[in-house]
Amino acid sequence: MSARAKSRRRSRTVHGPTDRVVVVGAGLGGLSAALHLAGAGRDVTVVERESVPGGRCGLITDRGYRFDTGPTVLTMPELVARPLQAVGEEFGDWLRLHRLDPAYRARFADGSTIDVCADVHDMADEIRRVCGAKDADGWLRYVAFLRELYRIEMPHFIERNLDSPLQLVGGPLARLAALGGFRRLSRKVSQYVGDERLRRLFSFQAMYAGLAPAQALAIYAVITYMDCVAGVYFPEGGMHAVPRALAGAAEKHGVRFRYGTTVTAIDVVAGRARGVLTGTGERIAADAVVVNADLPVAYAELLPGRTPPRRVRRLRYSPSAVVLHAGSSAEFDDLAHHTIDFGSAWEATFTEIIDRGEVMSDPSFLLTNPTRTDPSLAPPDRHTYYALFPAPNTTGRVDWVAQRERYRDHIMETLEKRGYAGFEAGIDAEHLVTPADWAARGLAAGAPFAAAHTFGQTGPFRPATLDRRIENLVFCGSNTQPGVGVPMVLVSGQLAAQRITGRG
Ligand SMILES: Cc1cc2nc3c(=O)[nH]c(=O)nc-3n(C[C@H](O)[C@H](O)[C@H](O)COP(=O)(O)OP(=O)(O)OC[C@H]3O[C@@H](n4cnc5c(N)ncnc54)[C@H](O)[C@@H]3O)c2cc1C
């Protein structure tokens, strides 16, 4: 390869001094960036407006219950280990994980269930039992496809800062195309399994990327690899233990945390960030600034007077979610840690939420029961439940402030109808979070799953981690590369650090 072609493929880095770095936000992306930067010898200050780390991976405590507010499905724990390793810390000294088996239980409208077993061969047996030998064989072939997809995507497309599509041209792109990565996800899954229930089970993950399975590209089956093959874990103490551990390790290695401090502006002089201004009028000087606050909101609020790049102005957002947290005396024997309750409707559900901006008429939802794995999250003989109902974001037709109570009642009715009898009666602590609440917490379009992973908002087409016009301003988090979800934002923090350290 010529020297010119090589330099075209290299990603840009921050020029000039980078000794002191301010990170705005202690979400998982910001914590990952802080640890990688501290590990590379930078002097790091994290400024976080809340009183605790974690951002979306937060915690509500109420009457002896501990509710995780955001992610519940932890995949790829090695990506949590990586920022810890950056400062020489051992994962096992900070977190204890349980691998969930089953990773999920799927309940279908016809009353049947399929467990997503931790072991791929146990899963083949489960499929053979419920759907027959042909689909069991199809599953094993699908696993081989997923493994290959992951092997190509991770180093070449995900764990890489991308400034231009030209950086992708070459062997890996051709291999991805030959593998069928640019076909539609639902069609790709159908190539391997015939049973409609399995097709749903192996393609609903498109929703995590903000798309209907019929529209998502098969490259997003990498999410299915992460949860159905590589496995789902749960940390002792709940998901919030993850940001606690990362923040604890960062502090141990000299990172300063300024909790309860809101950044009101990034101080930019002559195309270079010189520090941040806080709500109390303080100026914290920096040689480089990493922004973990939601990228579109950061452009609008922290960089006033600067027009966001066109790519940011035109972002299309993923659907949102209504989450009901319940502490309860009710117990349901046939629930797993994660149960996906599918309605009869399928394509129509995506049309309602994504295209029409309406609520689901025949809901499919995730019901998580964390105390099944860690009873310490509730008082004795009590249980925690987390019901996540996908919903349109705030660009849709629903007035979430006005509809809040009605939708809460709809969730309760749906749960009762789907067989969780006595769900509402057993509740003694309850919290509801709607898209309006996500918006109030600083998430663009009330979309906790960020910009949708359409082709035009993926890889080099997603907002980059380095701003083109402010040479030392770097972004991390779900609205930048590589994307949304715990594994991806941890990678984004590493990519942001690489922009500053030049290592990568
Ligand atoms: C309900 C829900 C369920 C989810 N389920 C899963 C799942 O099961 N598995 C999975 O992998 N992912 C899941 N996700 C996605 C995952 O949680 C997110 O992608 C990830 O946590 C986002 O991290 P982040 O670093 O991008 O941002 P955030 O967590 O939003 O962190 C940004 C931080 O910046 C702070 N901040 C913002 N503005 C300022 C300011 N001006 N000054 C100072 N601080 C500021 C915020 O307070 C926050 O702490 C879920 C998300 C939600 C909400």
The ligand as a Tripos MOL2 file, in Angstrom:
@<TRIPOS>MOLECULE
LIG
   53    58     1     0     0
SMALL
NO_CHARGES

@<TRIPOS>ATOM
      1 C1        -33.8890    1.8940   29.7510 C.3       1 LIG1
      2 C2        -32.5830    1.5260   29.1180 C.ar      1 LIG1
      3 C3        -32.2780    0.2030   28.8910 C.ar      1 LIG1
      4 C4        -31.0600   -0.1490   28.3050 C.ar      1 LIG1
      5 N1        -30.7550   -1.4700   28.1710 N.ar      1 LIG1
      6 C5        -29.5190   -1.8150   27.7580 C.ar      1 LIG1
      7 C6        -29.0920   -3.1510   27.8760 C.ar      1 LIG1
      8 O1        -29.8210   -3.9890   28.4000 O.2       1 LIG1
      9 N2        -27.8480   -3.4760   27.4280 N.ar      1 LIG1
     10 C7        -27.0090   -2.5180   26.9000 C.ar      1 LIG1
     11 O2        -25.8760   -2.8620   26.5050 O.2       1 LIG1
     12 N3        -27.3840   -1.2230   26.8110 N.ar      1 LIG1
     13 C8        -28.6060   -0.8430   27.2510 C.ar      1 LIG1
     14 N4        -28.9730    0.4600   27.2500 N.ar      1 LIG1
     15 C9        -28.1010    1.4600   26.6090 C.3       1 LIG1
     16 C10       -26.9520    1.8950   27.5060 C.3       1 LIG1
     17 O3        -27.4060    2.0670   28.8140 O.3       1 LIG1
     18 C11       -26.3980    3.2180   27.0080 C.3       1 LIG1
     19 O4        -26.0200    3.0830   25.6450 O.3       1 LIG1
     20 C12       -25.1980    3.6950   27.8040 C.3       1 LIG1
     21 O5        -25.3340    3.5040   29.1880 O.3       1 LIG1
     22 C13       -25.0130    5.1760   27.5130 C.3       1 LIG1
     23 O6        -23.8090    5.6030   28.0760 O.3       1 LIG1
     24 P1        -23.1860    7.0020   27.6650 P.3       1 LIG1
     25 O7        -21.8220    7.0390   28.2390 O.co2     1 LIG1
     26 O8        -23.3350    7.2080   26.2090 O.co2     1 LIG1
     27 O9        -24.1300    8.1390   28.2610 O.3       1 LIG1
     28 P2        -24.8640    8.4480   29.6240 P.3       1 LIG1
     29 O10       -25.0700    7.2520   30.4230 O.co2     1 LIG1
     30 O11       -26.0600    9.2290   29.2470 O.co2     1 LIG1
     31 O12       -23.8280    9.3940   30.4000 O.3       1 LIG1
     32 C14       -23.7030   10.7700   30.1510 C.3       1 LIG1
     33 C15       -23.3540   11.4520   31.4640 C.3       1 LIG1
     34 O13       -23.1160   12.8290   31.2220 O.3       1 LIG1
     35 C16       -23.6890   13.5810   32.2780 C.3       1 LIG1
     36 N5        -23.9210   14.9310   31.8030 N.ar      1 LIG1
     37 C17       -24.7310   15.2920   30.7700 C.ar      1 LIG1
     38 N6        -24.6720   16.6220   30.5900 N.ar      1 LIG1
     39 C18       -23.8070   17.0970   31.5210 C.ar      1 LIG1
     40 C19       -23.3410   18.4060   31.8200 C.ar      1 LIG1
     41 N7        -23.7460   19.4740   31.1310 N.pl3     1 LIG1
     42 N8        -22.4710   18.5410   32.8460 N.ar      1 LIG1
     43 C20       -22.0310   17.4630   33.5500 C.ar      1 LIG1
     44 N9        -22.4590   16.2120   33.3040 N.ar      1 LIG1
     45 C21       -23.3290   16.0280   32.2870 C.ar      1 LIG1
     46 C22       -24.9640   12.8260   32.5940 C.3       1 LIG1
     47 O14       -25.4650   13.1470   33.8820 O.3       1 LIG1
     48 C23       -24.4840   11.3790   32.4770 C.3       1 LIG1
     49 O15       -23.9920   10.9020   33.7030 O.3       1 LIG1
     50 C24       -30.1550    0.8570   27.8790 C.ar      1 LIG1
     51 C25       -30.4680    2.2040   28.1080 C.ar      1 LIG1
     52 C26       -31.6430    2.5280   28.7450 C.ar      1 LIG1
     53 C27       -31.9080    3.9690   29.0770 C.3       1 LIG1
@<TRIPOS>BOND
     1     1     2 1
     2     2     3 ar
     3     2    52 ar
     4     3     4 ar
     5     4     5 ar
     6     4    50 ar
     7     5     6 ar
     8     6     7 ar
     9     6    13 1
    10     7     8 2
    11     7     9 ar
    12     9    10 ar
    13    10    11 2
    14    10    12 ar
    15    12    13 ar
    16    13    14 ar
    17    14    15 1
    18    14    50 ar
    19    15    16 1
    20    16    17 1
    21    16    18 1
    22    18    19 1
    23    18    20 1
    24    20    21 1
    25    20    22 1
    26    22    23 1
    27    23    24 1
    28    24    25 2
    29    24    26 1
    30    24    27 1
    31    27    28 1
    32    28    29 2
    33    28    30 1
    34    28    31 1
    35    31    32 1
    36    32    33 1
    37    33    34 1
    38    33    48 1
    39    34    35 1
    40    35    36 1
    41    35    46 1
    42    36    37 ar
    43    36    45 ar
    44    37    38 ar
    45    38    39 ar
    46    39    40 ar
    47    39    45 ar
    48    40    41 1
    49    40    42 ar
    50    42    43 ar
    51    43    44 ar
    52    44    45 ar
    53    46    47 1
    54    46    48 1
    55    48    49 1
    56    50    51 ar
    57    51    52 ar
    58    52    53 1
@<TRIPOS>SUBSTRUCTURE
     1 LIG1         1 GROUP 0 **** ****
